[in-house]
Amino acid sequence: MREYSHSQLEKFETCPLQYKFVYVDRLRRYEEGVEAFLGQRFHETMERLYRERAFRLVPLEELLDFYEKAWAKKWHAAVRIRKEGRTADEYRLIGRRCIEDYYRRYGPFDEGRILGLERTIRFSLDKEGRYGFKGVIDRLMKAPDGAFEIHDYKAGGTLPEQSKFDTDRQLAIYQVGVQELWPEAKDVRLIWHYVAFDMEMRSSRTPEELEALKDDTMRLIDRIESETEFRPNESALCDWCSYWDLCPLKKHLVKVEGLPENEWKNEPGVRIVDAYAERWRKKRVLEAEKEVVEKDLEKLREAAVAFAEKEGVRVIAGSDARLRVNGKEKIVSPGKGTAEREALEKELRELGVWDEVSTLDPYALERALAEGRWAGETLERVRSYVAAEKRWTVTLRENAKEDE
Ligand code: SF4
């Protein structure tokens, strides 16, 4: 049975190409963002705290010592700090503060029965067992009122708004698994600990919402399995991607960054972009000038029409040129999307003359095909008239260096 995880689906939604590198090509990279490293150490510390809790309450100092030792022991050369000017020590101290806040907020940690720590659950989204799912629950609890609680620690530096928790897939899909594995779990609470903010966020799901979530997730899995293109999707998360050397959006940047200054300027790609940027800037100056000239011409056109009307002439003489001024009636029809336009189109159809004035809108046709609006015979018949043609766009991004 194929088996998916939340992070796998999330990766596909964030960037299909990165998904391909990780899950299809299985290219392993050992780089790790410092944020992920910190999150891991926090998780381990919590696991230590709650595992020991059945026997004793680990004092805060001992817990911090456990964290510090794990940080020092597991730190490796491939941990990346992306934020300029930040140091590993600053992140380590954030982790310490998160543990201290958490300890003060929840001590003595006896708010229910622990059912599982870092508990792996495996379940199926459908009755036939075709859509397998796997998840790891940070802490599964049974509260004093009998409700099951799925706890998740987040050490990230952004606190999402409540609506994100009410629509979050990860814990809700874990709820599906918990209820499948433990039918006693009728009442389930979803709880996130945003430890960098000392905040606890909660949400819950109705059975209908869980059914809809299962359907959406299975549809997404189908989409992943039929995917053939795996396009790159550039976003702020690229900063945490380890596949720049393979990504068509980034690999040339990686290549030229490694070149010495004198070679860099002569690299064929750099030469093309530099020449392109120079012409593009020149074009922008010319366009600005053109705009000014066009405004002047418009004013002079108005002056010429007024003059011709006043003097009753159609040709105005200049020193070495003449202006011919012609007036011609033009039909103006109501704009697209207006009620008048609709009424006019209806009228033309009723009069049986619609075909004489309507034309095919190629953009609307392209959009309909791209959005997959048609299927079956309709799609087949339309497709037999059109051909796919690769179109290239070249866009210059100014100050690209500062963007990165
Ligand atoms: S660098 Fe960005 S676009 Fe390229 S593979 Fe990584 S996440 Fe995707």
Boltz pocket constraint, residues with backbone or C-beta under 6 A from the ligand:
constraints:
  - pocket:
      binder: B
      contacts: [[A, 15], [A, 17], [A, 18], [A, 232], [A, 233], [A, 234], [A, 235], [A, 237], [A, 238], [A, 241], [A, 242], [A, 243], [A, 244], [A, 247], [A, 248], [A, 249], [A, 250]]
      max_distance: 6.0
